Amino acid sequence: MPSSRSLTAVRSNEAAPYGIEDRIRRRIVEEVRQRVARIGRAAAMSLVEHLVDFLTTPPRQSASLALFRHRPWPLPQEPWVMAQTWQDLLFAHWQLPASVVRANVPGELPLDEFEGSAWVGVTPFRLTGLRARWMYPLPGLSAFPELNVRTYVTLGGKPGIYFFSLDAGSALAVMAARRFYRLPYFWSEMSARSQGDEIEYRSRRRGNAGARFAARYRPEGPELRTRPGTLEHFLTERYCLYAIDEGVVLRADIHHPPWPLQAAAATLHENTMSPPGI
């Protein structure tokens, strides 16, 4: 790929909870302190953090539905199906001729261009709080690294995302996404380690050693909100995704608060994730 033109980082795209988090946190902390007096402080605090996250994730995610005025079209009337939180995310994008990208996108989906060019993104992050509606995140199943390779399309006045590939560290999540969303998910060996503000990220696709990614990245500069008409807004403020199943266009609506972006510094040690010809 050519040199990067756009690098932005996101710590977390979560909305504020409904106002019960502080009460829950105090209650859990006190109860856990009483019950884990015999174990080490580090283990106790880790347990506290996991319990707090377990109980506060659902209201935190549901609260995002109260933030909708930024959306380009109304929230769907149908009940939402699942929720998840993306953390420690890097948006790394490359500008490419539309003709190059067009060859890798199904003809049913018109490319969405910015000032005459197409854009391809590689987006590594940590997925947490994965859950179905009316459920809590399941320990051991709700958090794992994920990396997607994407471009941008638009259909029927609804600009969205088209994924070339999605790699995840959870075999169960890969099977479910392939079956229910018809998305090109792959099970990969992945890690995302924090070192202060810096993230060390690695991914190697199982059964395909040619699909690898390794990078270190960190946020730089103040948090910013994108404005319509800017490149950052074009690349990140998307509220649906598209897939093709036997020639039929499928669209899944998504919702999130506006992305709290920061400029990023990144070193890509290895990146062989792009589709053929890109």
C-alpha angles and dihedrals in degrees: 000000000000121000116299118263099182130038121168132161133207126198095196138333100214128134123227114274123249093268098271098096096090093050092047092046094053093047094048095044092053094046094046092047089056094049101042100045090122097056129071123283093243092053091047094051091047089054091049092052093050093049093047092049091047093055101036100044096080096053091042092054095041090052090066088074088070089065106071110122090095093060119109090222133018124279112269114263092223117093115265116253108207142000135211140167126227117211137179090014129174122202104202113177137181127199114229138171109271091233091061094052094039091067090063099045123079113257092238090070119068113218117247109224133193113215091337099312136098122226131214120198136198110201121186119181146141114262115210137168095033108174144144121246114286091014136102121234109276113235112246093015106057103064131055141125119276134185128189134190112209150165132191131258136167132210131173092359093304114114112206148153130281114198120214089187142343123204121197136179092224120081091196093053090049093053094046095048092048092050102042103027101028090228123154097248123167131194110238142175102249142169135181114189125183121219105178106299092342125094121208107203130186133174133175120176115233112242092012113069089178093073104076138145131185126170147146118216141165138179119259127191133008126320115268138191116221124238125220110263095034125111092241091055092047092052100044113024099081124141105187141035130215133215135171122228116184092330095313119119113231123194126192117193117221134187134205138150116261109290113260096221132189129185110259141211113212139175113200107202093177134006121167096146100108120110120252115295096018 
